[in-house]
């Protein structure tokens, strides 16, 4: 059973990603096959979804497998290969950063990834 701290971390990520995907609570509920009330309870940190539902949320929201499950303690904090969490996940879970610092770091990271993808695309077009 996830702790209050784990539910809080999950809650924050779920809401942020749901909003980034431009899904309402009802829309997410329909895609996952749960009630709108269930989504509301998750986002309020009152309860946590079951492991299989967390995996469904990851797929529906386009997240890496295990992203939400790790926050809830369903999976270890490292991957099977022993690597550390990704930049976005690390920024979101770093207690030394405030919300504004987290958002700034994540925005910079995403922009760098976007620019890198654009460069790769241009190189592939030339080839």
Buried (B, 14 or more C-beta within 10 A) or exposed (E): EBEEEBBEBBBBBBBBBBEEBEBEBEBBBBBBEBEBEBBEBBBEBEEBBEBEBBBBBBEBBEBEEBBBBBBBBBBEEEBEEEEEBEBBBBBBBEEEBEEEEBBEBBEEBEEEEEEEEEEEEEEEEEE
